[in-house]
Amino acid sequence: MMTALRFCGLSVAVSLLIGCGGAEFGPIGSITGKLTMNGQALPDGTKLIFMQPTNGYAGFGFTDAEGAYNIQWRRSGANYDGLPVGTYQVMLVPAGTADVDEMSADEMLDGGPAPAPKASLPIKYLRATTSGLEYTITEGENTIDIDLSA
C-alpha cells in the first residue's frame, strides 16, 4: 500500500513538473514597433501592455525617446522576447506613472512618489477593453507601429 501511495505521489509530482516546463504555450513571436500620437513620439517611458485574458498572457515594454519599443514576457522565472502567438488587446500607461509593484511598503505609507504629470493620452487608451488596439502576434518577428489619434 505504501509503495502504491509513493508511486502515485511521485507520478503527480512528475506531471506537475512536466506541465510547468514552459512549452505548453507554443510558439512565440517577437514584438517591436514605434508608438506615436499624431505622428509624434510619446514621452520616453510610456508603457505598452499587450494582454490576452483568455490565456492570462501579458507582456509589456517601454518607449524610448523616439517612441520605439519591444515587448517582453515573464513566465515562471524566465524572460521571453515576445509573446505566445495569438490576438492581444493593448493598453497604455503614461510615462511617470507610479508602479506599486516596485514600491516598498514604507514608500506606500509615505504616499508614494510625487504625482505623475497629467496623462497626455486620451483616456480610452488607458484600458485594454476601450483602447481599440488589438493585434495578432504570429510566430517570428512582428513589427507593430501604433499611431494614436488625440
PETAMO-V322641 format. One record per run of one state. SS is the DSSP state (helix for helix, strand for strand, loop for the rest). FROM is the first residue (numbers start at 1). LEN is the number of residues. Records with the same first field share a line. If there is no record, write none. Layout:
SS = FROM-LEN  FROM-LEN
This chain:
loop = 1-1  20-3  26-2  38-2  42-5  53-4  63-5  71-1  76-2  81-2  85-1  94-6  103-2  110-13  127-1  132-2  138-2  144-2  149-2
helix = 2-18  23-3  100-3  105-5  123-4  128-4
strand = 28-10  40-2  47-6  57-6  68-3  72-4  78-3  83-2  86-8  134-4  140-4  146-3
